[in-house]
Amino acid sequence: MFKDEPIIETIDLSHRYNTHNALDNLNLTIYSGEIFGFLGHNGAGKTTTVNILTTLLKQTSGTAKIAGLDTVKESIEVRRHIGYLPENVTFYNNLTAFENLAYFAKLSGVKNVEAKVIEVLTYLNFSEVKDKKLGGFSKGMRQRIGIAQAIIHEPEILFLDEPTSGLDPLGIKNLREIIIRLNHEKQITIFMNTHLLSEVAKTCTTIGVLNHGRLIYKDSLKNTLKRFPTEVSLEEIYVQMETNGNN
């Protein structure tokens, strides 16, 4: 599944909010087919990174590319390659699941909208909610509809911002299985923001750690687990990295 060419690339990517450096010369390369877990404490710069990569925010300096396309100069084309599930996905609560997805499908230029909505809901084993209004959905159910909305136009890359936030254990398990299926069966590259190393260990192929806007670690999950065999939390990994002088 892995390819040689980068599908996500940042070069000296920086962003400032007034006097605060949210990102500090981020150099990051992710290859097609990866499930990349982007770890970091709250305020580390993870969401800022995703907002830039999804063309929602223009960086202060540096370059970001998606499938070889510049996120600023070629933003419209970039959006055709990506899907995005924010931490708190917003829908029209008075509309049904089908109506919400059909609306987003039309905005994305999807042809044969009705057939595509049914296809995606069936793929996610969620077709029974097609005619139910989203106002009564749980957080886990809304997340699944969010995934459906994010993949309805068949993107190459799916960005997930804290996708397990607020989910119960069953919801987390269901979402994890969906992410792995999308990667294995649909060959979608996954970029997942999270602060839960335990969840990354069950899902991702590669991880990166962001600390105060700086990338302090990036490696395969396999190598990471060898390097930190007894670590169970992101905070403990930070301690070891700082103690060992890793940057």
C-alpha positions as a Markdown table, in Angstrom:
| # | Residue | x | y | z |
|---|---|---|---|---|
| 1 | Met | 0.0 | 0.0 | 0.0 |
| 2 | Phe | 2.9 | 2.4 | 0.8 |
| 3 | Lys | 4.2 | 4.5 | -2.0 |
| 4 | Asp | 7.5 | 6.3 | -2.4 |
| 5 | Glu | 6.1 | 9.8 | -3.0 |
| 6 | Pro | 5.0 | 12.1 | -0.1 |
| 7 | Ile | 1.3 | 12.7 | 0.0 |
| 8 | Ile | 1.5 | 15.3 | 2.8 |
| 9 | Glu | 4.6 | 17.5 | 3.2 |
| 10 | Thr | 5.4 | 20.6 | 5.2 |
| 11 | Ile | 8.6 | 22.7 | 4.7 |
| 12 | Asp | 9.6 | 25.1 | 7.5 |
| 13 | Leu | 5.9 | 25.6 | 8.2 |
| 14 | Ser | 5.2 | 28.3 | 10.9 |
| 15 | His | 2.2 | 30.1 | 12.2 |
| 16 | Arg | 1.9 | 32.9 | 14.7 |
| 17 | Tyr | -1.2 | 34.1 | 16.6 |
| 18 | Asn | -0.1 | 37.7 | 17.6 |
| 19 | Thr | 3.0 | 37.0 | 19.6 |
| 20 | His | 2.5 | 33.3 | 20.1 |
| 21 | Asn | 4.3 | 30.7 | 17.9 |
| 22 | Ala | 1.7 | 28.0 | 17.3 |
| 23 | Leu | 4.0 | 26.2 | 14.8 |
| 24 | Asp | 7.7 | 26.6 | 14.6 |
| 25 | Asn | 9.4 | 25.5 | 11.3 |
| 26 | Leu | 7.5 | 22.2 | 11.1 |
| 27 | Asn | 9.1 | 19.8 | 8.6 |
| 28 | Leu | 6.9 | 16.8 | 8.2 |
| 29 | Thr | 6.6 | 14.1 | 5.4 |
| 30 | Ile | 3.8 | 11.5 | 5.3 |
| 31 | Tyr | 3.6 | 8.9 | 2.6 |
| 32 | Ser | 0.6 | 7.5 | 0.8 |
| 33 | Gly | -1.0 | 4.7 | 2.7 |
| 34 | Glu | 0.1 | 5.6 | 6.2 |
| 35 | Ile | -2.1 | 6.0 | 9.3 |
| 36 | Phe | -0.3 | 8.9 | 10.9 |
| 37 | Gly | -0.9 | 9.7 | 14.6 |
| 38 | Phe | -0.1 | 13.3 | 15.5 |
| 39 | Leu | 0.4 | 13.4 | 19.2 |
| 40 | Gly | 0.7 | 16.4 | 21.5 |
| 41 | His | -0.7 | 18.2 | 24.5 |
| 42 | Asn | -3.5 | 20.7 | 24.2 |
| 43 | Gly | -2.1 | 23.8 | 22.6 |
| 44 | Ala | 0.8 | 22.0 | 21.0 |
| 45 | Gly | -0.2 | 23.1 | 17.5 |
| 46 | Lys | -1.9 | 20.0 | 16.2 |
| 47 | Thr | -5.2 | 21.7 | 15.2 |
| 48 | Thr | -3.3 | 24.6 | 13.7 |
| 49 | Thr | -1.4 | 22.1 | 11.5 |
| 50 | Val | -4.6 | 20.4 | 10.4 |
| 51 | Asn | -6.3 | 23.7 | 9.7 |
| 52 | Ile | -3.4 | 24.7 | 7.4 |
| 53 | Leu | -3.3 | 21.3 | 5.7 |
| 54 | Thr | -7.0 | 21.4 | 5.0 |
| 55 | Thr | -6.8 | 25.0 | 3.6 |
| 56 | Leu | -8.8 | 26.5 | 6.5 |
| 57 | Leu | -5.9 | 28.6 | 7.7 |
| 58 | Lys | -3.0 | 30.3 | 5.8 |
| 59 | Gln | 0.3 | 29.9 | 7.5 |
| 60 | Thr | 2.6 | 32.8 | 8.5 |
| 61 | Ser | 5.5 | 31.3 | 6.6 |
| 62 | Gly | 6.7 | 28.1 | 5.0 |
| 63 | Thr | 5.0 | 25.7 | 2.6 |
| 64 | Ala | 2.4 | 22.9 | 2.9 |
| 65 | Lys | 1.6 | 20.5 | 0.1 |
| 66 | Ile | -1.1 | 17.9 | -0.3 |
| 67 | Ala | -0.6 | 15.4 | -3.1 |
| 68 | Gly | 2.0 | 17.8 | -4.5 |
| 69 | Leu | -0.4 | 20.7 | -4.5 |
| 70 | Asp | 0.3 | 23.9 | -2.6 |
| 71 | Thr | -2.4 | 24.5 | 0.1 |
| 72 | Val | -2.5 | 28.2 | -0.6 |
| 73 | Lys | -1.9 | 28.6 | -4.3 |
| 74 | Glu | -4.0 | 25.5 | -5.2 |
| 75 | Ser | -6.4 | 25.3 | -2.3 |
| 76 | Ile | -9.5 | 24.5 | -4.4 |
| 77 | Glu | -7.8 | 21.5 | -6.0 |
| 78 | Val | -6.4 | 20.4 | -2.6 |
| 79 | Arg | -9.9 | 20.2 | -1.2 |
| 80 | Arg | -10.8 | 17.6 | -3.8 |
| 81 | His | -8.2 | 15.3 | -2.4 |
| 82 | Ile | -9.1 | 15.5 | 1.3 |
| 83 | Gly | -11.8 | 14.7 | 3.8 |
| 84 | Tyr | -12.0 | 16.3 | 7.2 |
| 85 | Leu | -13.7 | 15.3 | 10.5 |
| 86 | Pro | -13.3 | 18.1 | 13.1 |
| 87 | Glu | -13.4 | 17.4 | 16.8 |
| 88 | Asn | -17.0 | 18.7 | 17.1 |
| 89 | Val | -18.7 | 18.0 | 13.8 |
| 90 | Thr | -21.7 | 20.2 | 13.0 |
| 91 | Phe | -24.8 | 19.0 | 11.2 |
| 92 | Tyr | -28.4 | 20.2 | 10.6 |
| 93 | Asn | -30.2 | 18.5 | 13.5 |
| 94 | Asn | -33.6 | 18.9 | 12.0 |
| 95 | Leu | -32.6 | 17.0 | 8.9 |
| 96 | Thr | -32.2 | 13.2 | 8.5 |
| 97 | Ala | -28.9 | 11.5 | 8.1 |
| 98 | Phe | -29.7 | 11.0 | 4.4 |
| 99 | Glu | -30.6 | 14.7 | 3.9 |
| 100 | Asn | -27.5 | 15.9 | 5.7 |
| 101 | Leu | -25.2 | 13.7 | 3.6 |
| 102 | Ala | -27.0 | 14.5 | 0.4 |
| 103 | Tyr | -26.5 | 18.2 | 1.1 |
| 104 | Phe | -22.7 | 17.8 | 1.7 |
| 105 | Ala | -22.4 | 15.5 | -1.3 |
| 106 | Lys | -23.9 | 18.1 | -3.6 |
| 107 | Leu | -21.6 | 20.7 | -2.2 |
| 108 | Ser | -18.7 | 18.4 | -3.0 |
| 109 | Gly | -19.8 | 17.9 | -6.6 |
| 110 | Val | -20.7 | 14.2 | -6.2 |
| 111 | Lys | -22.7 | 12.7 | -9.0 |
| 112 | Asn | -25.6 | 10.3 | -8.4 |
| 113 | Val | -26.0 | 11.7 | -4.9 |
| 114 | Glu | -28.7 | 9.4 | -3.7 |
| 115 | Ala | -26.8 | 6.2 | -4.7 |
| 116 | Lys | -23.6 | 7.5 | -3.2 |
| 117 | Val | -25.2 | 8.4 | 0.2 |
| 118 | Ile | -26.7 | 4.9 | 0.4 |
| 119 | Glu | -23.4 | 3.3 | -0.6 |
| 120 | Val | -21.4 | 5.1 | 2.1 |
| 121 | Leu | -24.0 | 4.4 | 4.8 |
| 122 | Thr | -24.0 | 0.8 | 3.8 |
| 123 | Tyr | -20.2 | 0.6 | 3.9 |
| 124 | Leu | -20.2 | 2.0 | 7.4 |
| 125 | Asn | -22.9 | -0.4 | 8.5 |
| 126 | Phe | -25.2 | 2.5 | 9.3 |
| 127 | Ser | -27.9 | 2.4 | 6.7 |
| 128 | Glu | -30.6 | 1.9 | 9.4 |
| 129 | Val | -30.3 | 5.6 | 10.4 |
| 130 | Lys | -30.9 | 6.9 | 6.9 |
| 131 | Asp | -34.3 | 8.4 | 7.7 |
| 132 | Lys | -33.6 | 9.5 | 11.3 |
| 133 | Lys | -33.0 | 13.1 | 12.3 |
| 134 | Leu | -29.6 | 13.9 | 13.6 |
| 135 | Gly | -30.9 | 15.8 | 16.6 |
| 136 | Gly | -31.4 | 12.6 | 18.5 |
| 137 | Phe | -28.0 | 11.1 | 17.7 |
| 138 | Ser | -25.4 | 10.2 | 20.3 |
| 139 | Lys | -21.8 | 11.6 | 19.9 |
| 140 | Gly | -20.7 | 8.2 | 18.5 |
| 141 | Met | -23.5 | 8.2 | 15.9 |
| 142 | Arg | -22.7 | 11.7 | 14.9 |
| 143 | Gln | -19.0 | 10.8 | 14.5 |
| 144 | Arg | -20.0 | 8.0 | 12.2 |
| 145 | Ile | -22.1 | 10.3 | 10.1 |
| 146 | Gly | -19.1 | 12.7 | 10.2 |
| 147 | Ile | -16.9 | 10.0 | 8.7 |
| 148 | Ala | -19.5 | 9.4 | 6.0 |
| 149 | Gln | -19.6 | 13.1 | 5.1 |
| 150 | Ala | -15.8 | 13.2 | 5.0 |
| 151 | Ile | -15.4 | 10.3 | 2.6 |
| 152 | Ile | -18.5 | 10.8 | 0.4 |
| 153 | His | -16.4 | 12.4 | -2.4 |
| 154 | Glu | -13.8 | 9.6 | -2.2 |
| 155 | Pro | -10.8 | 11.6 | -0.9 |
| 156 | Glu | -7.2 | 10.2 | -0.9 |
| 157 | Ile | -6.5 | 11.7 | 2.5 |
| 158 | Leu | -8.7 | 11.8 | 5.6 |
| 159 | Phe | -7.9 | 14.3 | 8.4 |
| 160 | Leu | -9.3 | 13.5 | 11.9 |
| 161 | Asp | -9.1 | 16.0 | 14.7 |
| 162 | Glu | -9.4 | 14.2 | 18.1 |
| 163 | Pro | -11.8 | 11.7 | 16.7 |
| 164 | Thr | -12.3 | 9.7 | 19.9 |
| 165 | Ser | -13.0 | 12.8 | 22.1 |
| 166 | Gly | -16.1 | 12.2 | 24.2 |
| 167 | Leu | -16.7 | 8.7 | 23.0 |
| 168 | Asp | -17.4 | 5.7 | 25.2 |
| 169 | Pro | -15.3 | 2.6 | 24.9 |
| 170 | Leu | -17.6 | 1.0 | 22.4 |
| 171 | Gly | -17.7 | 4.2 | 20.3 |
| 172 | Ile | -13.9 | 4.3 | 20.3 |
| 173 | Lys | -13.7 | 0.7 | 19.2 |
| 174 | Asn | -16.1 | 1.2 | 16.4 |
| 175 | Leu | -14.4 | 4.3 | 15.2 |
| 176 | Arg | -11.0 | 2.5 | 15.3 |
| 177 | Glu | -12.3 | -0.3 | 13.2 |
| 178 | Ile | -13.7 | 2.2 | 10.6 |
| 179 | Ile | -10.3 | 4.0 | 10.4 |
| 180 | Ile | -8.5 | 0.8 | 9.8 |
| 181 | Arg | -11.0 | -0.4 | 7.2 |
| 182 | Leu | -10.8 | 2.9 | 5.3 |
| 183 | Asn | -7.1 | 2.6 | 5.2 |
| 184 | His | -6.9 | -1.1 | 4.2 |
| 185 | Glu | -9.9 | -1.3 | 1.9 |
| 186 | Lys | -10.1 | 2.2 | 0.4 |
| 187 | Gln | -6.4 | 3.0 | 0.5 |
| 188 | Ile | -7.1 | 6.3 | 2.2 |
| 189 | Thr | -4.2 | 7.9 | 4.0 |
| 190 | Ile | -5.2 | 8.9 | 7.5 |
| 191 | Phe | -3.8 | 11.9 | 9.5 |
| 192 | Met | -5.2 | 11.7 | 13.0 |
| 193 | Asn | -4.7 | 14.3 | 15.7 |
| 194 | Thr | -4.9 | 12.9 | 19.2 |
| 195 | His | -3.4 | 13.1 | 22.7 |
| 196 | Leu | -4.0 | 9.4 | 23.5 |
| 197 | Leu | -0.9 | 7.3 | 22.8 |
| 198 | Ser | -2.8 | 4.2 | 23.8 |
| 199 | Glu | -5.3 | 4.7 | 20.9 |
| 200 | Val | -2.5 | 5.4 | 18.5 |
| 201 | Ala | -0.8 | 2.2 | 19.4 |
| 202 | Lys | -3.9 | 0.3 | 18.3 |
| 203 | Thr | -4.4 | 2.2 | 15.0 |
| 204 | Cys | -1.4 | 4.0 | 13.5 |
| 205 | Thr | 1.5 | 2.9 | 11.5 |
| 206 | Thr | 3.6 | 6.1 | 12.1 |
| 207 | Ile | 3.5 | 8.7 | 14.9 |
| 208 | Gly | 4.8 | 12.2 | 15.3 |
| 209 | Val | 5.0 | 14.2 | 18.6 |
| 210 | Leu | 4.5 | 17.9 | 18.6 |
| 211 | Asn | 5.6 | 20.0 | 21.6 |
| 212 | His | 4.9 | 23.7 | 21.7 |
| 213 | Gly | 4.8 | 24.0 | 17.9 |
| 214 | Arg | 7.9 | 21.9 | 17.3 |
| 215 | Leu | 8.2 | 18.3 | 16.0 |
| 216 | Ile | 10.3 | 16.5 | 18.6 |
| 217 | Tyr | 9.8 | 13.0 | 17.4 |
| 218 | Lys | 8.7 | 11.0 | 14.3 |
| 219 | Asp | 9.1 | 7.3 | 13.6 |
| 220 | Ser | 7.1 | 4.2 | 12.8 |
| 221 | Leu | 4.9 | 2.7 | 15.5 |
| 222 | Lys | 7.0 | -0.5 | 15.4 |
| 223 | Asn | 10.2 | 1.4 | 16.2 |
| 224 | Thr | 8.5 | 3.6 | 18.8 |
| 225 | Leu | 7.2 | 0.6 | 20.7 |
| 226 | Lys | 10.7 | -0.9 | 20.7 |
| 227 | Arg | 12.2 | 2.4 | 21.9 |
| 228 | Phe | 9.6 | 3.1 | 24.6 |
| 229 | Pro | 8.5 | -0.4 | 25.6 |
| 230 | Thr | 7.2 | 0.5 | 29.1 |
| 231 | Glu | 5.6 | 3.9 | 28.4 |
| 232 | Val | 1.9 | 4.2 | 28.7 |
| 233 | Ser | 1.2 | 7.9 | 28.3 |
| 234 | Leu | 2.3 | 10.8 | 26.2 |
| 235 | Glu | 3.6 | 12.6 | 29.2 |
| 236 | Glu | 6.0 | 9.8 | 30.1 |
| 237 | Ile | 7.4 | 9.8 | 26.5 |
| 238 | Tyr | 8.0 | 13.5 | 26.8 |
| 239 | Val | 10.0 | 13.0 | 30.0 |
| 240 | Gln | 12.1 | 10.3 | 28.4 |
| 241 | Met | 12.7 | 12.4 | 25.3 |
| 242 | Glu | 13.8 | 15.4 | 27.3 |
| 243 | Thr | 15.9 | 13.3 | 29.6 |
| 244 | Asn | 17.7 | 11.7 | 26.6 |
| 245 | Gly | 18.1 | 15.0 | 24.9 |
| 246 | Asn | 15.9 | 14.0 | 21.9 |
| 247 | Asn | 14.7 | 16.8 | 19.6 |
